[in-house]
Amino acid sequence: MCLRWLSQAQYSAYNTYVFNFLEGDVVYAAQRLLGCDIIRVIEDKPVKARIVEIEAYHQSDAASHSYRGKTKRNSVMFGKPGVAYVYFTYGMHYCMNIVTGKEGEASAVLIRAVEPIIGHEVMQKNRIGANGVSLSNGPAKLCQAMKIDKTLNGHNLSQDPLRLIINPILPVDKIQASTRIGISKEQQKPWRFYIKNNKFVSKK
């Protein structure tokens, strides 16, 4: 199917179908999201980046924001899959997640790193002084580069100005699993996944 010729309504209907995998297990969804693209429209200019590193979180997981139940901050995680969960951390950074699972069961995939595809100059403008891999090889870095903040919390990722594009699934031998980074609980879970040998991965 050529997405280029679809209307917004047709595109949304198409994505409702291809987003179906997001309704299932968060660990599978996390791996499936590797190699997919995020398109952010900034001042009428498209910025496109490929997801190369992610982490999975579920409400049964003590490291998840949803572990202690629903709050004003994490309520988006309990909603429909296929929307953005954006939170503010350390009083200075934003991080973006993609909500997964059935509505009412909180789970989400943290986007840890992306590889710029289109719009390098826009990303550099948003990350003054950064270039190369440092442009987007971290969750806060990519949000700054792509101008993702709390205004996009709860945003439907089948619509502009922030869209998720589902690409063909990656072969298993292209994906590396590891434990998650920067958490103090459930450190043993191998719920971090990244594309092998991709230079934009935050930590090998």
C-alpha positions in Angstrom: 0.0 0.0 0.0 1.3 3.4 -0.9 0.8 5.7 2.1 1.7 8.8 0.1 -1.7 8.9 -1.6 -3.9 8.2 1.5 -6.1 10.9 3.0 -5.7 11.6 6.7 -8.8 9.5 7.4 -7.6 6.6 5.3 -4.1 6.8 6.9 -5.6 6.7 10.4 -7.7 3.7 9.5 -4.7 2.0 8.0 -2.6 2.7 11.1 -5.3 1.4 13.3 -4.7 -1.9 11.5 -0.9 -1.9 11.5 -0.8 -0.7 15.1 -2.6 -3.9 16.2 0.6 -5.4 17.6 0.7 -2.6 20.2 -2.3 -4.2 21.9 -0.3 -7.2 22.9 2.7 -8.1 25.1 4.9 -5.1 25.7 8.1 -7.0 25.3 7.1 -8.2 21.9 5.8 -4.7 21.0 9.1 -3.2 22.1 11.1 -5.4 19.8 8.7 -4.9 16.9 9.1 -1.1 17.2 12.8 -1.3 16.4 13.4 -0.1 12.9 10.1 1.8 12.7 10.1 5.5 12.1 8.9 8.6 13.9 8.0 11.7 11.9 7.7 15.0 13.7 6.4 18.0 11.8 8.2 21.2 13.0 7.2 24.5 11.4 5.9 22.6 8.4 9.1 20.7 8.0 9.2 16.9 8.5 11.8 15.5 10.8 12.2 11.7 10.4 14.1 9.3 12.6 14.4 5.6 13.0 13.9 3.9 16.3 17.1 2.0 17.2 16.9 1.5 21.0 14.0 1.0 23.4 13.0 -0.3 26.8 9.8 -2.0 27.9 7.8 -1.2 31.0 4.6 -2.9 32.5 2.4 -2.2 35.5 3.6 -5.4 37.1 7.2 -4.1 36.9 8.5 -2.1 40.0 10.5 0.1 37.6 7.4 1.3 35.8 5.6 4.6 36.5 2.4 2.7 36.6 3.5 0.1 39.3 1.6 1.8 42.2 -1.5 2.5 40.2 -3.1 5.2 38.1 -2.2 8.8 38.8 -2.5 12.1 37.0 1.0 11.8 35.7 0.8 8.2 34.3 -2.9 8.1 33.3 -2.0 8.0 29.6 -0.3 4.7 30.2 -3.7 3.2 31.2 -5.4 4.4 28.0 -5.5 3.2 24.4 -2.3 1.8 22.7 -0.7 3.8 19.9 -0.5 7.1 21.8 2.5 9.0 23.1 3.2 9.0 26.9 5.6 12.0 27.4 6.9 12.8 30.9 9.2 15.4 32.4 12.2 14.2 34.5 15.0 15.6 36.6 13.3 19.0 36.3 14.8 19.5 32.8 14.2 16.7 30.4 11.3 15.1 28.4 11.2 11.4 27.5 8.8 9.8 25.0 7.1 6.4 25.3 4.6 4.6 23.1 1.6 3.1 25.0 1.0 -0.6 24.5 -1.3 -3.2 25.8 -5.1 -3.4 26.4 -6.8 -0.3 27.6 -6.8 -0.3 31.4 -3.6 -2.4 31.6 -0.7 0.0 31.8 2.4 -0.6 29.7 4.6 1.5 27.5 7.8 1.4 25.5 10.4 4.1 26.2 12.2 5.3 23.0 15.8 5.5 24.1 17.6 6.4 20.9 16.8 7.2 17.2 18.9 7.6 14.0 18.1 10.8 12.1 16.9 10.1 8.5 15.4 13.5 7.4 15.7 16.9 8.9 19.2 16.9 10.4 19.5 20.6 10.2 16.3 21.1 12.2 17.5 18.6 14.9 20.8 20.4 15.1 19.0 23.7 15.5 17.1 22.2 18.5 20.2 20.7 20.0 22.8 23.6 19.7 26.3 22.3 19.9 25.4 18.7 19.2 26.2 16.7 16.1 26.6 13.2 14.9 25.6 10.4 17.3 25.2 12.9 20.2 22.3 14.4 18.4 19.8 11.7 19.4 21.5 8.8 21.2 19.5 9.2 24.4 15.8 9.6 25.4 16.2 13.2 26.5 18.4 14.1 23.5 16.0 12.8 20.9 13.1 14.6 22.5 15.0 17.9 22.4 16.1 17.3 18.9 12.6 16.5 17.7 10.9 19.1 19.9 8.8 16.5 21.8 7.4 17.8 25.1 4.3 17.5 27.3 2.1 19.1 24.7 2.3 15.8 22.9 1.4 13.7 25.9 -1.6 11.5 24.9 -1.2 12.3 21.2 -2.5 9.8 18.7 0.6 8.6 16.8 -1.4 8.0 13.6 -1.7 11.8 13.2 0.4 14.8 12.7 2.4 16.5 14.1 4.0 13.3 15.5 3.4 10.0 13.7 4.7 6.5 14.0 5.4 4.7 10.8 5.5 0.9 11.0 8.3 -0.6 8.9 9.0 -4.3 8.1 9.9 -6.4 11.1 13.6 -6.8 11.7 15.3 -10.2 11.6 15.9 -11.6 15.1 19.7 -11.7 14.6 19.6 -7.9 14.1 18.3 -7.3 17.6 20.3 -7.3 20.9 18.7 -7.7 24.3 20.1 -6.3 27.6 19.1 -5.1 31.0 17.6 -1.6 31.3 19.7 1.5 32.0 19.5 4.0 34.8 16.9 2.3 37.1 17.2 1.1 40.7 14.4 -1.5 40.6 13.9 -4.7 38.5 17.4 -4.2 37.2 17.7 -7.9 36.2 14.9 -7.8 33.5 16.4 -8.0 30.0 13.8 -5.6 28.7 16.1 -3.2 26.8 16.5 -3.9 23.0 18.5 -2.3 20.4 19.7 -2.7 16.8 23.0 -4.4 16.7 26.0 -2.3 15.4 23.9 0.9 15.1 26.1 3.8 16.1 23.2 5.8 17.6 22.5 3.3 20.4 23.2 5.0 23.7 25.2 2.2 25.3 26.3 -1.1 23.8 
